[in-house]
Amino acid sequence: MQKSGLTRLLPSEAWPQRVSRLLAWLAGAIVLVGCSGLITIDVITRFLFRRGMVESFEISGYALAACIGLGLAFATTSKAHVRVDILLDAFPRPVRVACDLLASISLALVALALAWFCWKTLAQSVSMNAKSVSTLQMPMALPQAIWWIGIFWFACVAVLMPLQAALRLLARDAAGFDALIGSLRVSEEMAQAGVEQPTDATKP
């Protein structure tokens, strides 16, 4: 049965995954408006008036940093971060479970460190009333705040994932554990990419 377009875009899922997906949508909108849209306007005005009307280069840099921060949590919940698991299937399940937990905990520690240092950067910009050195004179706290919100939520999700996985492990929910932090199988990667798997009727 084919899923509707809305169901594919916003499937039924737990609220941390739902919030992460919405922030990823926001990141996409920032890229489209803050990068593509403003650069297009700048190119057109430079062609017509021999000068740019907006600081598209500077704003697109802020937009790129913001969308990376906002998209990290969704990359975590959708298992899009790079994992070197080529030998994982060769190990017995207890070893695979331990490796999955170790990878998830390591990601949580990295995310917490990022959130802490990003917060220190934002706090310093606020205390110094720092502004960009361009003609735009952008208060640095504005793009950094959006950037930090994404990093902070990424840290929250990254910490929550191994905790949820441990609870599912204690409840002997192997399928739930694998769905949460287990390595992606080829069929799951195909499903994420939107590639329909062949049915028995279409197999040669």
N, C-alpha and C positions, 0 to 999 in steps of 0.2 A: 504494500500500500504506500503510495507516494505521500510524502509529508508536504503540507502547505508551505508557502514561502514564509509566512509569519512564524510557523512552528520551527522552521530551520533557523531563522534569525534569532528567535527568542524561545528556545526549548524550555520545557519544565525542568528546573534544576534547583538546588539549594541556594539560599540567599547570598552566600559569599560568591558563588559562581555567577549568579545573576548580576550582582553589583560589578564584578570584574568584567563581565561582558558589556555592560552599559558604559563603563569607563573606557573600554576598548573602542566602542562606537564613538564616544566623545573624542578619543585620540584620532580616529579616522576623520572626523569632522574638522578637527584642528588642522590636520595635514591638508585637507582639501581647501579650507578657507585660508588658513595662515600661510600655507606654502603655495599650492597651485594657483589659488585665486589671486593672491596678491602679486605673485610673480607675473601672472598673465596681465594684470592691470599695469604693472610696471613696464612690461615690454611694449604694450600698446601705447602708453603715454610717452615713452621714450621715442617711439616711432613717429608719433604725431606732433609732440611738442619739444623733442630733443632733450627732455629731462624726465626723470622719474618722479611720480607723484607720491609714492610711498617708499618707505625703507624696506623693500621686500626681502633683501638679503638678510638684514638683521632680524626681522620678524620671523622669517622662515627658520632661522637658527633657533629662536626661542620655541617656535612651534614644534620643531623636531625633538628638542629636548623634552618638552612637555608630553608629546605623544609617546615617547619611549617610556617615560615614567608611568603614564596612565595605562600602557599596554602590558606592563610586566606581570601584573597579577593575572590577567587573562591568559598570558603565555604559560603561567604556572598551572592554572586550573585545566588548561587544555593540553598540558604536557608538551608544549612547543619548545621548551628549552632543550639545548643539545645535551644528550646523554650518550656516553660511550658504553654501550651495553652489548657489544658484538659477542662476548663470551658468556653473557649472563644465562642464556638458555641451557648452557652445558652444565650448570651447577644444579644441585638438588634444591628443592623449594625453600628449605630453611635458610640456605645461603642467599638465595635470590631475595627473600624477604628482608634479610639483614642488610643487603646491599641497597635495596629500595629505601629502607628507613634511613640508612646512612646518607644516601644522596639527598633525601628530603630534609634531613636535619642540617646538612651542610648548606643547602640552599637557604634555609631559614636563618642561619648564622650570618651568611653573606648579606641577606636582605636586611637584617637588623643593623649590621654595620653601615650599610648604605643609607638607611633611614637616619641613623644617628649623625653621620657626617653631612648629609644633605641638610638636616635641621640646623647644624652649626653654621653651614654656609648661608642659609636663609636668615638666621638670627643675626649674623654679622652684617648682612646687607641691610637689614632693617635698622640695626643700631647705627650704622654709618650713613644711612639714607643714600645708599649707593645708586648711581645712575650710569647708564651706558655713556660711552665717550663719543657716540655719534650725534648727529644733529637731532635725532629723535629724543634723546635724553630720557630713555625709558627707565623708570624706577625698577631696579633689578629684582626687588622683592615680588613684583607681580608675576613674571614668568617663573621665578624660582618657587613661588608658593604653589602654582599648578604642578610644577615638576615634583615638589616634595609631597603633595597630596597623593600622587600616583605611587611614589616610592614608599610612602607610609602604608598605603593599602596593600602594596606588594608584600611588605614585611608582615602585615597582619595575616594575609592569606598564607604566606610561606610558613609562618609559625603554626597556623591552624591545621594545615595539611598533615604533618606528621602526627599531631595529636589525634585528629580524626582517624588516621590510619591505624594508630596504636589501639584505639578503642574498638575498631572493627576487627583487629587482629585478636584482641581479647575475647570478642564476641564470636570468634571462629567464623567470621564472614570473609572468607578468602576472596570471593568475587568482588565484594565491596572494597577490600584492600587493594586489589589489583586495579580496579576502576579508578581509585583515588590517586595512588602514587606508583602503581606498577608500570613497567615499561610498555610502550605502545607496541601492539602487534601490527603486522602488515595490513590486516583487514581494518584495524582501527584507524591507521594512517590514511587508508583509502577513503574511509567514511568521512574523516575530517576534511579531506581534500574535495569531497563532493563527488568522488568517483563511484559509480554504481557497480557493485560486484555482480558478476554473471550468475544467473540462476541456473538450476539444473537443465531448464528447457533451452537455455542459450549456450550451454557448454558444448564444444565439439564432440 
